[in-house]
């Protein structure tokens, strides 16, 4: 049989134990929290990389991305060339009142136009103000952290390895051409010295 008041004694014991420990609470507005590097706060837009392919809007499960664009004709790059048409971004907006922060839009973007920012302080008093247009999304881009450094033991990326090999090959060709030019100069000078 339980002793009357044993539950109260256990509760007071827990309270007394926690009163002697250092507090873990951070006073949020005065002290900013240290967030993990992969925190999902808000989405930033790097507008120069956006080609208006609409993949992010199509893949979004919440349909919270709104994109408007128009086509412009671009003059030919070379004389006698053909005019081309390209999409020009008119509107890019994300409704953060609908967004569930899944990150699908960032993963499917083939041109790296969308990035996670760890900023989370964008609360509004009116829900309609949570639709961020492209100017606001561009401002969030400045808060995106730099990518983490590569592991020094990791394999070199294929693109960098191919570029390095091409540069080494070009340098070797230039060195061989210089060597050949020096040999031709030396062979051209030797008969002249013998004739004199």
FIFI-37204 format. One line per 8 residues: number of its first residue (from 1); for each residue x, y, z of C-alpha. Coordinates in Angstrom, 3 decimals, m for minus. Layout:
N
NUM) X Y Z; ...
//
This chain:
196
1) 0.000 0.000 0.000; 1.260 3.475 m0.899; 2.143 5.887 1.835; m0.169 8.909 1.810; 1.608 11.958 0.398; 4.440 9.965 m1.259; 3.554 11.435 m4.691; 3.796 14.943 m3.277
9) 7.183 14.135 m1.707; 8.501 12.763 m5.023; 7.325 15.879 m6.837; 8.994 18.167 m4.307; 12.202 16.134 m4.569; 12.265 16.641 m8.354; 11.630 20.355 m7.867; 14.446 20.682 m5.333
17) 16.883 18.797 m7.587; 16.156 21.008 m10.590; 16.348 24.211 m8.522; 20.032 23.562 m7.801; 21.024 22.942 m11.440; 22.057 25.582 m13.953; 19.134 26.731 m16.102; 19.062 25.694 m19.783
25) 16.618 28.396 m20.855; 17.881 30.977 m23.345; 16.268 34.407 m23.189; 15.389 34.479 m26.911; 14.983 38.096 m27.950; 18.130 39.125 m26.078; 20.226 36.045 m26.915; 20.078 34.606 m30.426
33) 20.005 30.786 m30.545; 22.871 28.873 m32.110; 21.207 27.057 m34.980; 22.543 23.946 m36.721; 24.097 24.668 m40.130; 21.300 22.906 m42.051; 18.460 24.799 m40.395; 15.453 25.325 m42.654
41) 14.320 28.866 m42.058; 13.248 30.744 m45.164; 13.900 30.235 m48.882; 16.127 32.684 m50.740; 15.966 33.293 m54.508; 19.059 33.855 m56.666; 17.162 35.481 m59.519; 20.019 35.454 m62.046
49) 20.006 31.638 m62.075; 16.235 31.290 m62.522; 15.277 30.230 m66.054; 11.524 30.090 m65.329; 11.480 26.332 m65.920; 8.577 26.069 m63.392; 9.903 22.821 m61.885; 9.743 24.210 m58.351
57) 6.122 25.316 m58.757; 5.069 22.002 m60.336; 6.761 19.825 m57.709; 5.576 21.845 m54.693; 3.054 19.675 m52.801; 1.399 22.750 m51.267; 1.242 24.820 m54.462; 2.629 27.810 m52.599
65) 5.013 29.039 m55.335; 3.634 31.549 m57.851; 5.597 32.273 m61.028; 4.689 34.603 m63.900; 6.829 35.195 m66.969; 6.780 36.386 m70.545; 8.826 35.550 m73.631; 11.274 37.938 m75.262
73) 13.114 37.497 m78.524; 16.882 37.706 m78.326; 18.807 38.943 m81.354; 21.188 36.443 m82.969; 24.620 36.120 m81.389; 26.370 35.946 m84.764; 25.473 37.644 m88.060; 23.161 35.486 m90.124
81) 22.042 33.642 m87.026; 18.539 32.938 m85.899; 16.587 34.924 m83.329; 15.869 33.030 m80.140; 13.178 33.420 m77.521; 13.745 33.225 m73.778; 11.575 33.398 m70.690; 11.817 36.512 m68.548
89) 10.756 36.328 m64.915; 7.957 38.761 m64.021; 6.883 37.406 m60.643; 8.293 34.839 m58.251; 6.487 34.561 m54.920; 6.358 32.020 m52.118; 3.446 31.937 m49.675; 5.074 30.939 m46.388
97) 1.695 30.598 m44.697; 1.184 27.503 m46.896; 4.783 26.268 m47.147; 5.575 23.137 m45.136; 9.374 23.542 m45.534; 9.850 20.189 m47.237; 12.649 21.510 m49.474; 11.449 19.787 m52.634
105) 11.593 23.061 m54.585; 15.246 23.540 m53.647; 16.171 19.958 m54.525; 14.480 19.930 m57.954; 15.844 23.316 m59.097; 18.332 22.353 m61.838; 20.007 25.779 m61.923; 20.604 26.460 m58.195
113) 18.242 29.404 m57.960; 16.686 28.489 m54.582; 18.567 28.131 m51.277; 17.783 27.547 m47.613; 18.494 30.411 m45.258; 18.626 29.844 m41.491; 16.669 33.076 m40.869; 13.426 32.389 m39.036
121) 12.354 35.824 m37.807; 9.820 36.796 m40.444; 6.578 36.607 m38.510; 3.847 39.028 m39.560; 0.683 40.303 m37.930; m1.305 39.780 m41.130; m1.228 36.387 m42.863; m1.328 38.065 m46.281
129) 2.113 39.550 m45.598; 3.644 36.051 m45.499; 3.598 35.926 m49.302; 7.127 37.040 m50.131; 7.664 38.461 m53.601; 10.945 38.150 m55.490; 12.444 41.329 m54.006; 11.998 39.980 m50.487
137) 13.248 36.528 m51.541; 16.347 38.191 m53.024; 16.993 39.916 m49.681; 16.925 36.511 m47.959; 19.676 35.372 m50.332; 22.201 37.507 m48.431; 21.586 35.411 m45.301; 22.339 32.063 m46.963
145) 25.503 30.579 m45.399; 28.423 29.479 m47.525; 28.468 25.778 m48.391; 30.493 23.594 m46.044; 34.078 22.829 m46.972; 34.687 19.582 m48.786; 36.156 16.676 m46.876; 39.914 16.709 m47.568
153) 39.846 12.920 m48.012; 36.951 13.084 m50.486; 37.335 12.234 m54.146; 37.852 15.252 m56.380; 34.639 16.286 m58.194; 34.502 15.052 m61.793; 34.046 18.561 m63.193; 37.129 19.893 m61.403
161) 39.195 16.829 m62.322; 38.234 17.203 m66.009; 39.026 20.932 m65.964; 42.398 20.300 m64.255; 43.328 17.594 m66.798; 42.363 19.892 m69.690; 44.451 22.721 m68.222; 47.437 20.398 m67.717
169) 47.111 19.131 m71.297; 46.948 22.694 m72.646; 49.981 23.705 m70.552; 51.915 20.676 m71.838; 51.020 21.570 m75.438; 52.140 25.176 m74.918; 55.381 24.014 m73.312; 56.028 21.619 m76.217
177) 55.351 24.405 m78.720; 57.786 26.727 m76.894; 60.405 23.976 m76.787; 59.966 23.344 m80.498; 60.284 27.064 m81.237; 63.513 27.254 m79.195; 64.927 24.212 m81.046; 64.046 25.759 m84.415
185) 65.804 29.002 m83.424; 68.884 27.088 m82.319; 68.970 25.008 m85.508; 68.565 28.165 m87.621; 71.445 29.906 m85.787; 73.954 26.993 m86.013; 74.535 27.103 m89.832; 75.079 30.866 m89.705
193) 77.854 30.483 m87.119; 79.525 27.770 m89.214; 79.396 29.887 m92.383; 81.048 32.861 m90.681
//
